[in-house]
């Protein structure tokens, strides 16, 4: 069965399928659909997850072995197959088709694929998934429908954006939904819920420091400690809200933590998460300086800073931000 991304929440709880496939070339929708499916499957007690990254050297017998193996803890399992090319080749096509003729009861196959072309849609493996599972194809939102999409994203954060705001964001992101979502998140942190006009947005933008929060994030990734300290001093002097800085830090550290779990697929994971090509090398630079444990600890400090900025714990928020940034710009290896 084939459903649109916006239809998935209504369909997902109706029936448990042995295979789910999320494909396309729109990262934000893919990411959200996959997160929704993983959450749903966890609720159905699929507590173990094995990730298989398919590249030119991938041995398809690994999929055969994983689907045949029993869980060590008798848990239901998710086997997540990452297929960037959306072309499993002759051996992969045959194995997928054969497996779906008699899928294991305690396994769900979750396929995360790139854009599926016309030839692939005619293939036996694609038809087998369509017949036995749930498929979601994610396409870029057409420009003439982007304003309506943006309006719904604003409403999810209890923000009522006027047409000028929708037009501004639409032109600013040029169809990139991930960038649009990040822009809305930034405006939410700056303005909060409620009605917002273009004048509100303009004031919020012009009030931001010339020492940009996003420049700070880039300098942290590159390990430029001197520049980091200078930017933090500027942000503090300009009166930038610590919660905005912490949001930017948390977002990048979460991506770094995820990428650090599988060094061989780090670049692929970053690209699929919507990291711009110009920042990929910066992320890899930071990954080379820290271990996975370091990113876990940094993420905990972000949670502490969030609590401090809200008055839940007593701490000097700016000192905490500077300490976290110095550690992140440094090295732990």
C-alpha positions in Angstrom: 0.0 0.0 0.0 1.3 3.5 -0.9 0.4 6.5 1.3 1.5 10.1 1.4 3.6 11.4 4.3 0.7 13.4 5.6 -1.5 10.2 5.6 1.0 8.1 7.5 -0.2 9.0 11.1 -3.7 7.9 10.2 -2.6 4.6 8.6 0.2 3.5 10.9 -1.9 2.3 13.8 -4.4 0.4 11.6 -2.3 -2.6 10.8 1.2 -3.9 11.5 3.1 -4.7 8.3 6.1 -7.0 7.9 7.8 -4.3 5.8 7.8 -0.5 5.6 9.5 1.5 2.9 10.2 5.3 3.1 11.7 6.6 -0.1 12.3 9.9 -2.0 14.5 12.9 -2.0 13.0 15.2 0.6 15.0 14.7 3.8 12.7 16.3 6.4 9.6 14.3 5.5 11.6 11.1 5.3 13.2 11.8 8.7 9.8 12.4 10.3 8.1 9.4 8.7 10.9 7.1 9.8 10.8 8.5 13.4 7.0 8.0 13.4 7.4 4.4 12.3 10.2 3.6 14.8 8.1 5.1 17.6 5.1 3.0 16.6 7.2 -0.2 16.3 8.7 0.4 19.8 5.2 0.7 21.1 4.5 -2.8 19.6 7.5 -4.1 21.5 10.0 -4.1 18.6 12.8 -3.2 21.0 15.9 -4.3 19.1 17.1 -2.5 16.0 19.8 -3.6 13.6 21.0 -1.1 10.9 22.4 -2.3 7.6 23.9 0.3 5.3 23.9 -0.8 1.6 26.7 0.4 -0.6 28.6 -1.1 -3.6 30.5 -3.5 -1.3 27.5 -4.6 0.8 27.1 -8.3 1.3 23.4 -9.2 0.9 23.9 -12.4 2.8 24.0 -10.2 6.0 20.3 -9.5 5.4 19.6 -13.2 5.0 21.5 -14.0 8.2 19.8 -11.2 10.2 16.3 -12.3 9.1 17.1 -15.9 10.0 18.7 -15.3 13.4 16.7 -15.5 16.6 16.9 -12.6 19.0 19.2 -13.2 22.0 16.6 -11.7 24.3 13.4 -13.0 22.5 12.5 -9.5 21.6 10.8 -8.4 18.4 13.3 -6.7 16.1 13.5 -3.9 13.5 16.0 -4.5 10.7 16.6 -1.1 9.1 17.9 -1.3 5.6 19.4 2.0 4.3 19.3 1.9 0.5 20.5 5.3 -0.8 20.4 4.4 -4.4 17.0 2.6 -4.2 18.6 -0.1 -6.4 19.3 -3.3 -4.5 20.8 -5.0 -7.5 20.1 -8.6 -8.7 21.1 -10.4 -5.5 19.3 -7.9 -3.2 16.2 -7.9 -5.4 16.0 -11.7 -5.2 16.5 -11.8 -1.5 13.9 -9.2 -0.7 11.4 -10.9 -2.9 12.1 -14.3 -1.4 12.0 -13.0 2.2 8.6 -11.2 1.7 7.1 -14.5 0.5 7.5 -15.8 4.1 8.5 -12.9 6.5 9.6 -13.7 10.0 6.8 -13.0 12.6 9.2 -11.3 15.1 10.9 -9.0 12.6 9.8 -5.8 10.8 11.9 -4.7 7.8 12.2 -0.9 7.6 13.7 0.3 4.3 15.0 3.8 4.1 15.6 4.5 0.4 16.5 7.2 -2.0 14.4 8.3 -4.9 12.8 5.3 -6.7 12.8 5.7 -10.5 10.3 4.3 -13.0 12.3 1.1 -13.7 12.5 0.2 -10.0 8.7 0.6 -9.7 8.3 -2.1 -12.3 10.6 -4.5 -10.5 9.6 -7.6 -8.6 11.1 -6.5 -5.3 9.3 -3.2 -5.4 6.0 -4.9 -6.2 6.6 -7.4 -3.4 7.0 -4.5 -0.9 3.9 -2.8 -2.3 1.8 -5.9 -1.9 3.0 -6.9 1.6 3.8 -3.6 3.3 3.3 0.1 3.6 5.2 2.5 1.4 5.7 6.2 1.8 7.2 8.3 -1.1 8.4 11.7 0.0 8.6 14.4 -2.7 9.5 18.1 -2.4 6.5 20.3 -1.8 5.7 22.3 -5.0 6.3 26.0 -4.6 2.6 26.8 -5.1 1.8 24.7 -2.1 4.7 25.7 0.1 2.8 28.6 1.8 0.1 26.2 3.0 2.7 23.7 4.2 4.5 26.5 6.1 1.3 27.7 7.7 0.6 24.2 9.1 4.2 24.0 10.5 3.7 27.4 12.2 0.4 26.2 13.7 2.1 23.1 15.1 4.0 25.6 17.3 0.9 27.6 18.1 2.0 30.4 15.8 -0.3 32.2 13.5 1.9 33.6 10.7 0.4 36.3 8.3 0.9 36.0 4.5 3.9 38.3 4.5 5.7 36.0 7.0 4.8 33.0 4.9 6.1 34.7 1.8 9.3 35.8 3.5 10.1 32.2 4.8 9.1 30.7 1.4 11.5 32.9 -0.5 14.3 32.6 2.1 14.4 28.7 2.1 13.9 28.2 -1.7 11.9 25.0 -1.2 14.2 23.3 1.3 11.8 22.0 3.9 14.4 21.2 6.5 15.7 24.8 6.3 12.1 26.0 6.5 11.5 24.0 9.7 14.7 25.3 11.3 13.7 28.9 10.3 10.3 28.4 12.0 12.0 26.9 15.1 14.3 29.9 15.3 11.4 32.3 15.0 9.5 30.4 17.7 12.5 30.8 20.0 12.8 34.5 19.3 9.1 35.4 19.3 7.2 32.6 21.1 3.6 31.4 20.3 0.8 33.7 19.1 0.2 35.9 16.0 3.3 37.1 14.2 3.6 39.7 11.5 6.4 40.5 9.1 7.3 43.5 11.3 7.8 41.1 14.3 10.1 38.9 12.2 12.1 42.0 10.9 12.6 43.3 14.4 13.7 39.8 15.6 16.2 39.5 12.8 17.7 43.0 13.1 18.0 42.6 16.9 20.2 39.5 16.5 23.9 40.0 17.1 26.4 40.6 14.4 28.2 37.8 16.3 25.8 35.3 14.8 24.6 32.2 16.8 25.1 30.1 13.7 28.7 31.4 13.2 29.3 30.1 16.8 28.0 26.7 15.8 30.4 26.6 12.8 33.4 27.7 14.8 32.7 25.0 17.4 32.6 22.3 14.7 35.9 23.6 13.3 37.5 23.8 16.8 38.4 27.5 16.7 38.4 28.1 20.5 39.6 31.7 20.3 36.9 32.7 17.9 34.3 30.8 20.0 35.1 32.7 23.2 35.0 36.0 21.3 31.6 35.3 19.8 30.1 34.2 23.1 31.3 37.5 24.7 29.6 39.4 21.8 26.4 37.4 22.1 26.2 38.1 25.8 26.9 41.8 25.4 24.2 42.0 22.7 21.7 40.4 25.0 21.0 37.3 22.9 18.7 34.9 24.7 20.7 31.9 26.0 17.9 29.5 25.0 18.5 30.4 21.3 22.2 29.5 21.6 21.4 26.3 23.5 19.0 25.3 20.8 21.6 25.7 18.1 24.2 23.7 20.2 21.7 20.9 21.0 20.7 20.5 17.4 24.3 20.0 16.2 25.4 17.8 19.1 22.4 15.5 18.6 23.5 15.0 15.0 27.1 14.5 16.0 26.1 11.9 18.6 24.0 10.0 16.0 26.8 10.1 13.4 29.4 9.0 16.0 27.6 5.7 16.5 28.5 4.5 13.0 31.7 6.2 11.8 31.5 4.4 8.4 28.1 5.9 7.6 28.7 9.3 9.3 28.7 11.3 6.1 25.6 9.5 4.8 23.7 10.1 8.1 24.6 13.8 8.1 23.4 14.2 4.5 20.2 12.4 5.2 19.6 14.6 8.2 19.7 17.7 6.0 23.2 19.0 6.9 24.3 21.3 4.1 27.2 20.1 2.0 29.3 23.1 3.0 29.1 22.0 6.7 29.8 18.2 6.2 33.5 18.7 6.6 33.0 20.8 9.7 31.0 18.0 11.3 33.6 15.4 10.3 36.3 17.6 11.8 34.4 17.6 15.1 33.8 13.8 14.9 37.6 13.3 14.6 38.2 15.2 17.8 35.7 13.5 20.1 34.4 10.1 21.0 30.7 9.1 21.2 30.8 9.3 25.0 31.9 13.0 24.8 28.8 13.9 22.7 26.6 12.1 25.2 28.1 14.2 28.0 27.8 17.4 26.0 24.2 16.7 25.3 23.6 16.2 29.0 25.2 19.7 29.6 22.8 21.1 27.1 19.9 19.7 29.1 21.4 21.3 32.2 21.8 24.7 30.5 18.1 24.5 29.3 17.0 23.9 32.9 19.2 26.7 34.2 17.9 29.2 31.5 14.4 28.4 32.7 15.2 28.8 36.4 14.7 25.1 37.2 18.3 24.9 38.5 20.5 27.6 40.0 23.5 28.2 37.7 25.2 31.0 35.7 23.9 30.2 32.3 26.6 32.1 30.4 29.4 30.4 32.3 27.8 27.0 31.6 27.5 27.9 27.8 31.1 29.0 27.7 32.3 25.8 29.5 30.4 23.6 27.1 31.6 25.4 24.1 35.3 25.3 25.1 35.0 21.5 25.6 33.3 21.1 22.3 35.8 23.2 20.4 38.6 21.2 22.0 39.4 17.5 21.9 38.7 14.5 24.1 40.6 11.9 22.2 
